[in-house]
Amino acid sequence: MAERTTVRLPEELITRAKRKAAAEGRSLTALIEEGLRRLLNERPASARAGRVSLPVSSAVGGLMPGIDLNDSAALQEMDDLDAAGRSR
């Protein structure tokens, strides 16, 4: 069973919709219903885009000798030394 509802739309939009419905030989209700169905059946943009493939490193060999990932102070010091070397 169809349900009745009140929708407030800008006058310019409703005028254009009425003209389009008349030109296509159908009711304004049918036009609005089709538009809502299309919108609600659309997949979100993220789903349409599909999965993004990220680049994968081909580096081999693991960590450089002397690097301990559990020693954050040493890692910070190495990063600072690396940054200082690049700024020269």
CORWO-V736081 format. One record per pair of residues at least 12 apart in sequence whose ideal C-beta (glycine too) atoms are under 10 Angstrom apart, sorted by the first residue. I is the first residue (numbers start at 1). J is the second residue. Records with the same first field share a line. If there is no record, write none. Layout:
BEGIN
I->J, J
END
This chain:
BEGIN
2->29, 33
4->29
7->32
9->32
14->28, 32
17->31, 32, 35
18->31
21->34
64->78
66->78
END
